[in-house]
Amino acid sequence: MPRTAAERLLDEFLQRIAALNEDSRFLARVERAIVFGSYLSGGDQLGDVDVAVHLVPRSADPKKHREVNDRRVAARRKSRKAGDSVHSSTKLFGGSKKPCFSYETVAGA
């Protein structure tokens, strides 16, 4: 896909993050989103846009909310649009090791 299309997808995704974070009906908010993979290459043609998000529960039962959010990420992955690739940051950053790939934070700290 052309970089311009990838940038549009990422911008739309960041707008959805902002809307989610403003809406208290959601069980969690996005604390951090990162982009990684071919998007960071600087090339004009990309395979897809790889994004991982770190969700923070809005209520006092973080285990329940983590399970719900992981199921939603899995469901989103199954129904994803061409060109996007959504990953749970729990799986990427859950351990004590830093990931062995390059990434850039695009939302949050």
CNS distance restraints for C-alpha pairs under 8 A (distance, minus, plus):
assign (resid   1 and name CA) (resid   5 and name CA) 6.53 0.50 0.50
assign (resid   1 and name CA) (resid   6 and name CA) 6.88 0.50 0.50
assign (resid   1 and name CA) (resid  45 and name CA) 5.44 0.50 0.50
assign (resid   1 and name CA) (resid  46 and name CA) 5.16 0.50 0.50
assign (resid   1 and name CA) (resid  47 and name CA) 6.07 0.50 0.50
assign (resid   1 and name CA) (resid  48 and name CA) 6.93 0.50 0.50
assign (resid   1 and name CA) (resid  83 and name CA) 7.35 0.50 0.50
assign (resid   2 and name CA) (resid   6 and name CA) 6.53 0.50 0.50
assign (resid   2 and name CA) (resid  44 and name CA) 5.80 0.50 0.50
assign (resid   2 and name CA) (resid  45 and name CA) 4.70 0.50 0.50
assign (resid   2 and name CA) (resid  46 and name CA) 6.24 0.50 0.50
assign (resid   3 and name CA) (resid   7 and name CA) 6.04 0.50 0.50
assign (resid   3 and name CA) (resid  39 and name CA) 7.85 0.50 0.50
assign (resid   3 and name CA) (resid  43 and name CA) 7.29 0.50 0.50
assign (resid   3 and name CA) (resid  44 and name CA) 5.05 0.50 0.50
assign (resid   3 and name CA) (resid  45 and name CA) 5.68 0.50 0.50
assign (resid   3 and name CA) (resid  46 and name CA) 6.31 0.50 0.50
assign (resid   4 and name CA) (resid   8 and name CA) 6.24 0.50 0.50
assign (resid   5 and name CA) (resid   9 and name CA) 6.23 0.50 0.50
assign (resid   6 and name CA) (resid  10 and name CA) 6.17 0.50 0.50
assign (resid   6 and name CA) (resid  39 and name CA) 7.65 0.50 0.50
assign (resid   6 and name CA) (resid  46 and name CA) 7.44 0.50 0.50
assign (resid   6 and name CA) (resid  48 and name CA) 7.16 0.50 0.50
assign (resid   6 and name CA) (resid  49 and name CA) 6.23 0.50 0.50
assign (resid   6 and name CA) (resid  83 and name CA) 7.47 0.50 0.50
assign (resid   7 and name CA) (resid  11 and name CA) 6.06 0.50 0.50
assign (resid   8 and name CA) (resid  12 and name CA) 6.15 0.50 0.50
assign (resid   9 and name CA) (resid  13 and name CA) 6.12 0.50 0.50
assign (resid   9 and name CA) (resid  49 and name CA) 7.72 0.50 0.50
assign (resid   9 and name CA) (resid  83 and name CA) 7.97 0.50 0.50
assign (resid   9 and name CA) (resid  84 and name CA) 7.51 0.50 0.50
assign (resid  10 and name CA) (resid  14 and name CA) 6.17 0.50 0.50
assign (resid  10 and name CA) (resid  49 and name CA) 7.32 0.50 0.50
assign (resid  11 and name CA) (resid  15 and name CA) 6.27 0.50 0.50
assign (resid  12 and name CA) (resid  16 and name CA) 6.34 0.50 0.50
assign (resid  13 and name CA) (resid  17 and name CA) 6.30 0.50 0.50
assign (resid  14 and name CA) (resid  18 and name CA) 6.27 0.50 0.50
assign (resid  14 and name CA) (resid 107 and name CA) 7.34 0.50 0.50
assign (resid  15 and name CA) (resid  19 and name CA) 6.27 0.50 0.50
assign (resid  16 and name CA) (resid  20 and name CA) 6.06 0.50 0.50
assign (resid  17 and name CA) (resid  21 and name CA) 6.08 0.50 0.50
assign (resid  17 and name CA) (resid  30 and name CA) 6.58 0.50 0.50
assign (resid  18 and name CA) (resid  22 and name CA) 6.33 0.50 0.50
assign (resid  19 and name CA) (resid  23 and name CA) 6.36 0.50 0.50
assign (resid  20 and name CA) (resid  24 and name CA) 7.86 0.50 0.50
assign (resid  20 and name CA) (resid  26 and name CA) 6.80 0.50 0.50
assign (resid  20 and name CA) (resid  29 and name CA) 6.57 0.50 0.50
assign (resid  20 and name CA) (resid  30 and name CA) 7.71 0.50 0.50
assign (resid  21 and name CA) (resid  28 and name CA) 7.88 0.50 0.50
assign (resid  21 and name CA) (resid  29 and name CA) 4.98 0.50 0.50
assign (resid  21 and name CA) (resid  30 and name CA) 6.38 0.50 0.50
assign (resid  27 and name CA) (resid  57 and name CA) 6.07 0.50 0.50
assign (resid  27 and name CA) (resid  58 and name CA) 5.76 0.50 0.50
assign (resid  27 and name CA) (resid  59 and name CA) 7.38 0.50 0.50
assign (resid  27 and name CA) (resid  65 and name CA) 6.66 0.50 0.50
assign (resid  28 and name CA) (resid  55 and name CA) 5.91 0.50 0.50
assign (resid  28 and name CA) (resid  56 and name CA) 5.24 0.50 0.50
assign (resid  28 and name CA) (resid  57 and name CA) 4.22 0.50 0.50
assign (resid  28 and name CA) (resid  58 and name CA) 4.96 0.50 0.50
assign (resid  28 and name CA) (resid  59 and name CA) 7.96 0.50 0.50
assign (resid  28 and name CA) (resid  65 and name CA) 7.24 0.50 0.50
assign (resid  28 and name CA) (resid  69 and name CA) 7.79 0.50 0.50
assign (resid  29 and name CA) (resid  55 and name CA) 5.50 0.50 0.50
assign (resid  29 and name CA) (resid  56 and name CA) 5.39 0.50 0.50
assign (resid  29 and name CA) (resid  57 and name CA) 6.58 0.50 0.50
assign (resid  29 and name CA) (resid  58 and name CA) 6.82 0.50 0.50
assign (resid  30 and name CA) (resid  53 and name CA) 6.50 0.50 0.50
assign (resid  30 and name CA) (resid  54 and name CA) 5.79 0.50 0.50
assign (resid  30 and name CA) (resid  55 and name CA) 4.59 0.50 0.50
assign (resid  30 and name CA) (resid  56 and name CA) 6.24 0.50 0.50
assign (resid  30 and name CA) (resid 108 and name CA) 7.60 0.50 0.50
assign (resid  31 and name CA) (resid  53 and name CA) 7.60 0.50 0.50
assign (resid  31 and name CA) (resid  54 and name CA) 5.67 0.50 0.50
assign (resid  31 and name CA) (resid  55 and name CA) 5.81 0.50 0.50
assign (resid  31 and name CA) (resid  56 and name CA) 6.15 0.50 0.50
assign (resid  31 and name CA) (resid 107 and name CA) 7.51 0.50 0.50
assign (resid  31 and name CA) (resid 108 and name CA) 5.30 0.50 0.50
assign (resid  31 and name CA) (resid 109 and name CA) 7.09 0.50 0.50
assign (resid  32 and name CA) (resid  53 and name CA) 5.73 0.50 0.50
assign (resid  32 and name CA) (resid  54 and name CA) 5.13 0.50 0.50
assign (resid  32 and name CA) (resid  55 and name CA) 7.36 0.50 0.50
assign (resid  32 and name CA) (resid 105 and name CA) 7.07 0.50 0.50
assign (resid  32 and name CA) (resid 106 and name CA) 7.56 0.50 0.50
assign (resid  32 and name CA) (resid 107 and name CA) 5.22 0.50 0.50
assign (resid  32 and name CA) (resid 108 and name CA) 4.18 0.50 0.50
assign (resid  32 and name CA) (resid 109 and name CA) 5.87 0.50 0.50
assign (resid  33 and name CA) (resid  51 and name CA) 6.81 0.50 0.50
assign (resid  33 and name CA) (resid  52 and name CA) 5.64 0.50 0.50
assign (resid  33 and name CA) (resid  53 and name CA) 4.28 0.50 0.50
assign (resid  33 and name CA) (resid  54 and name CA) 6.26 0.50 0.50
assign (resid  33 and name CA) (resid 105 and name CA) 5.82 0.50 0.50
assign (resid  33 and name CA) (resid 106 and name CA) 5.55 0.50 0.50
assign (resid  33 and name CA) (resid 107 and name CA) 4.85 0.50 0.50
assign (resid  33 and name CA) (resid 108 and name CA) 6.46 0.50 0.50
assign (resid  34 and name CA) (resid  51 and name CA) 5.54 0.50 0.50
assign (resid  34 and name CA) (resid  52 and name CA) 5.36 0.50 0.50
assign (resid  34 and name CA) (resid  53 and name CA) 6.45 0.50 0.50
assign (resid  34 and name CA) (resid 103 and name CA) 6.33 0.50 0.50
assign (resid  34 and name CA) (resid 104 and name CA) 5.33 0.50 0.50
assign (resid  34 and name CA) (resid 105 and name CA) 4.14 0.50 0.50
assign (resid  34 and name CA) (resid 106 and name CA) 5.21 0.50 0.50
assign (resid  34 and name CA) (resid 107 and name CA) 6.88 0.50 0.50
assign (resid  35 and name CA) (resid  39 and name CA) 7.15 0.50 0.50
assign (resid  35 and name CA) (resid  40 and name CA) 7.67 0.50 0.50
assign (resid  35 and name CA) (resid  49 and name CA) 7.25 0.50 0.50
assign (resid  35 and name CA) (resid  50 and name CA) 5.61 0.50 0.50
assign (resid  35 and name CA) (resid  51 and name CA) 4.46 0.50 0.50
assign (resid  35 and name CA) (resid  52 and name CA) 6.58 0.50 0.50
assign (resid  35 and name CA) (resid 103 and name CA) 5.67 0.50 0.50
assign (resid  35 and name CA) (resid 104 and name CA) 5.38 0.50 0.50
assign (resid  35 and name CA) (resid 105 and name CA) 6.38 0.50 0.50
assign (resid  35 and name CA) (resid 106 and name CA) 6.51 0.50 0.50
assign (resid  36 and name CA) (resid  40 and name CA) 6.11 0.50 0.50
assign (resid  36 and name CA) (resid  49 and name CA) 7.61 0.50 0.50
assign (resid  36 and name CA) (resid  50 and name CA) 5.44 0.50 0.50
assign (resid  36 and name CA) (resid  51 and name CA) 6.37 0.50 0.50
assign (resid  36 and name CA) (resid 101 and name CA) 7.71 0.50 0.50
assign (resid  36 and name CA) (resid 102 and name CA) 6.12 0.50 0.50
assign (resid  36 and name CA) (resid 103 and name CA) 4.27 0.50 0.50
assign (resid  36 and name CA) (resid 104 and name CA) 6.32 0.50 0.50
assign (resid  37 and name CA) (resid  41 and name CA) 7.42 0.50 0.50
assign (resid  37 and name CA) (resid  49 and name CA) 7.38 0.50 0.50
assign (resid  37 and name CA) (resid  50 and name CA) 5.96 0.50 0.50
assign (resid  37 and name CA) (resid 101 and name CA) 7.87 0.50 0.50
assign (resid  37 and name CA) (resid 102 and name CA) 7.15 0.50 0.50
assign (resid  37 and name CA) (resid 103 and name CA) 7.18 0.50 0.50
assign (resid  38 and name CA) (resid  42 and name CA) 7.84 0.50 0.50
assign (resid  38 and name CA) (resid  43 and name CA) 7.82 0.50 0.50
assign (resid  38 and name CA) (resid  46 and name CA) 5.77 0.50 0.50
assign (resid  38 and name CA) (resid  47 and name CA) 6.67 0.50 0.50
assign (resid  38 and name CA) (resid  48 and name CA) 7.17 0.50 0.50
assign (resid  38 and name CA) (resid  49 and name CA) 7.29 0.50 0.50
assign (resid  38 and name CA) (resid  50 and name CA) 7.82 0.50 0.50
assign (resid  39 and name CA) (resid  43 and name CA) 7.70 0.50 0.50
assign (resid  39 and name CA) (resid  46 and name CA) 6.43 0.50 0.50
assign (resid  39 and name CA) (resid  48 and name CA) 7.50 0.50 0.50
assign (resid  39 and name CA) (resid  49 and name CA) 6.06 0.50 0.50
assign (resid  39 and name CA) (resid  50 and name CA) 7.38 0.50 0.50
assign (resid  40 and name CA) (resid 102 and name CA) 7.82 0.50 0.50
assign (resid  40 and name CA) (resid 103 and name CA) 7.30 0.50 0.50
assign (resid  40 and name CA) (resid 104 and name CA) 7.73 0.50 0.50
assign (resid  47 and name CA) (resid  83 and name CA) 7.17 0.50 0.50
assign (resid  48 and name CA) (resid  82 and name CA) 7.89 0.50 0.50
assign (resid  48 and name CA) (resid  83 and name CA) 4.46 0.50 0.50
assign (resid  48 and name CA) (resid  84 and name CA) 5.56 0.50 0.50
assign (resid  48 and name CA) (resid  85 and name CA) 6.77 0.50 0.50
assign (resid  49 and name CA) (resid  83 and name CA) 6.04 0.50 0.50
assign (resid  49 and name CA) (resid  84 and name CA) 4.89 0.50 0.50
assign (resid  49 and name CA) (resid  85 and name CA) 5.88 0.50 0.50
assign (resid  50 and name CA) (resid  84 and name CA) 6.33 0.50 0.50
assign (resid  50 and name CA) (resid  85 and name CA) 4.79 0.50 0.50
assign (resid  50 and name CA) (resid  86 and name CA) 6.30 0.50 0.50
assign (resid  50 and name CA) (resid  87 and name CA) 7.63 0.50 0.50
assign (resid  51 and name CA) (resid  84 and name CA) 7.75 0.50 0.50
assign (resid  51 and name CA) (resid  85 and name CA) 6.23 0.50 0.50
assign (resid  51 and name CA) (resid  86 and name CA) 5.31 0.50 0.50
assign (resid  51 and name CA) (resid  87 and name CA) 6.32 0.50 0.50
assign (resid  52 and name CA) (resid  86 and name CA) 5.86 0.50 0.50
assign (resid  52 and name CA) (resid  87 and name CA) 4.69 0.50 0.50
assign (resid  52 and name CA) (resid  88 and name CA) 5.60 0.50 0.50
assign (resid  52 and name CA) (resid  89 and name CA) 5.23 0.50 0.50
assign (resid  52 and name CA) (resid  92 and name CA) 7.90 0.50 0.50
assign (resid  53 and name CA) (resid  86 and name CA) 7.96 0.50 0.50
assign (resid  53 and name CA) (resid  87 and name CA) 7.00 0.50 0.50
assign (resid  53 and name CA) (resid  88 and name CA) 6.02 0.50 0.50
assign (resid  53 and name CA) (resid  89 and name CA) 5.30 0.50 0.50
assign (resid  54 and name CA) (resid  88 and name CA) 7.04 0.50 0.50
assign (resid  54 and name CA) (resid  89 and name CA) 5.18 0.50 0.50
assign (resid  54 and name CA) (resid  90 and name CA) 7.06 0.50 0.50
assign (resid  55 and name CA) (resid  66 and name CA) 7.80 0.50 0.50
assign (resid  55 and name CA) (resid  69 and name CA) 7.50 0.50 0.50
assign (resid  56 and name CA) (resid  62 and name CA) 7.81 0.50 0.50
assign (resid  57 and name CA) (resid  61 and name CA) 7.49 0.50 0.50
assign (resid  57 and name CA) (resid  62 and name CA) 5.54 0.50 0.50
assign (resid  57 and name CA) (resid  65 and name CA) 5.85 0.50 0.50
assign (resid  57 and name CA) (resid  66 and name CA) 7.30 0.50 0.50
assign (resid  61 and name CA) (resid  65 and name CA) 6.47 0.50 0.50
assign (resid  62 and name CA) (resid  66 and name CA) 5.91 0.50 0.50
assign (resid  63 and name CA) (resid  67 and name CA) 6.33 0.50 0.50
assign (resid  64 and name CA) (resid  68 and name CA) 6.30 0.50 0.50
assign (resid  65 and name CA) (resid  69 and name CA) 5.97 0.50 0.50
assign (resid  66 and name CA) (resid  70 and name CA) 5.99 0.50 0.50
assign (resid  67 and name CA) (resid  71 and name CA) 6.25 0.50 0.50
assign (resid  68 and name CA) (resid  72 and name CA) 6.29 0.50 0.50
assign (resid  69 and name CA) (resid  73 and name CA) 6.17 0.50 0.50
assign (resid  70 and name CA) (resid  74 and name CA) 6.19 0.50 0.50
assign (resid  70 and name CA) (resid  88 and name CA) 6.71 0.50 0.50
assign (resid  71 and name CA) (resid  75 and name CA) 6.13 0.50 0.50
assign (resid  72 and name CA) (resid  76 and name CA) 5.98 0.50 0.50
assign (resid  73 and name CA) (resid  77 and name CA) 6.08 0.50 0.50
assign (resid  73 and name CA) (resid  86 and name CA) 7.01 0.50 0.50
assign (resid  73 and name CA) (resid  87 and name CA) 6.81 0.50 0.50
assign (resid  73 and name CA) (resid  88 and name CA) 6.41 0.50 0.50
assign (resid  74 and name CA) (resid  78 and name CA) 6.45 0.50 0.50
assign (resid  75 and name CA) (resid  79 and name CA) 6.46 0.50 0.50
assign (resid  76 and name CA) (resid  80 and name CA) 5.62 0.50 0.50
assign (resid  76 and name CA) (resid  86 and name CA) 7.38 0.50 0.50
assign (resid  77 and name CA) (resid  85 and name CA) 6.94 0.50 0.50
assign (resid  77 and name CA) (resid  86 and name CA) 6.01 0.50 0.50
assign (resid  77 and name CA) (resid  87 and name CA) 7.65 0.50 0.50
assign (resid  80 and name CA) (resid  84 and name CA) 6.63 0.50 0.50
assign (resid  80 and name CA) (resid  85 and name CA) 7.22 0.50 0.50
assign (resid  80 and name CA) (resid  86 and name CA) 7.95 0.50 0.50
assign (resid  87 and name CA) (resid  91 and name CA) 7.75 0.50 0.50
assign (resid  87 and name CA) (resid  92 and name CA) 7.84 0.50 0.50
assign (resid  88 and name CA) (resid  92 and name CA) 6.74 0.50 0.50
assign (resid  89 and name CA) (resid  93 and name CA) 5.54 0.50 0.50
assign (resid  89 and name CA) (resid  94 and name CA) 7.09 0.50 0.50
assign (resid  90 and name CA) (resid  94 and name CA) 4.48 0.50 0.50
assign (resid  91 and name CA) (resid  95 and name CA) 7.98 0.50 0.50
assign (resid  92 and name CA) (resid  99 and name CA) 6.58 0.50 0.50
assign (resid  93 and name CA) (resid  97 and name CA) 7.45 0.50 0.50
assign (resid  93 and name CA) (resid  98 and name CA) 6.74 0.50 0.50
assign (resid  93 and name CA) (resid  99 and name CA) 6.67 0.50 0.50
assign (resid 105 and name CA) (resid 109 and name CA) 7.40 0.50 0.50
